[in-house]
Amino acid sequence: MSLTEKWTKSTRSNSGGNCVEVRQSQNGNIQVRDSKNPNGPVLAFTSTEWTAFIGDTKQGSFSF
């Protein structure tokens, strides 16, 4: 995934308004926010944390 300082909407987003946006900050952290609340809180991950999160997500670790 190529990230920039510009917010990018998830390709998994749908028309139901459940959208996540991501970007890479100048310091290299990956930032995540809710597109419906662009001025709201932002989660920040190091590249190592982001890689682990994506890997765990793909493996179904967060399935309910």
C-alpha positions in Angstrom: 0.0 0.0 0.0 1.3 3.4 -1.0 0.4 6.0 1.6 0.8 9.8 1.5 0.0 12.7 3.7 -3.3 12.9 1.8 -6.2 11.0 3.4 -7.3 7.9 1.4 -10.6 6.2 1.9 -10.5 2.5 2.4 -11.4 0.4 -0.7 -13.7 -1.6 1.6 -15.8 1.5 2.3 -19.4 1.4 1.2 -22.2 3.8 0.5 -23.6 3.2 4.0 -21.3 5.8 5.5 -19.0 3.3 7.3 -15.7 4.7 6.0 -12.2 4.6 7.3 -9.5 6.9 5.9 -5.7 6.3 6.3 -2.5 8.3 5.6 1.1 8.3 6.3 2.3 11.3 8.3 5.6 13.1 7.8 7.2 11.1 10.7 6.2 7.8 9.0 3.3 6.9 11.4 0.1 5.5 9.8 -2.9 7.5 10.9 -6.5 6.3 10.7 -9.7 8.3 11.1 -13.5 8.1 10.6 -14.3 9.9 7.3 -17.6 11.1 8.8 -15.8 13.0 11.5 -12.6 14.4 9.9 -11.9 16.7 12.8 -12.4 13.9 15.3 -9.8 11.6 16.9 -7.0 10.0 14.9 -5.4 6.7 15.7 -1.7 6.6 15.0 0.4 3.4 14.4 4.1 2.9 13.9 4.8 1.0 10.7 5.5 -2.1 12.8 2.2 -1.8 14.6 0.3 -1.2 11.4 1.9 -4.2 9.7 0.9 -6.4 12.7 -2.6 -4.9 12.8 -3.2 -5.6 9.1 -1.7 -9.1 9.4 -3.9 -9.9 12.4 -7.0 -8.5 10.6 -6.3 -10.7 7.5 -6.0 -13.7 9.8 -9.4 -13.0 11.3 -8.1 -12.2 14.8 -10.7 -9.5 15.3 -13.7 -11.5 14.0 -16.7 -11.7 16.3 
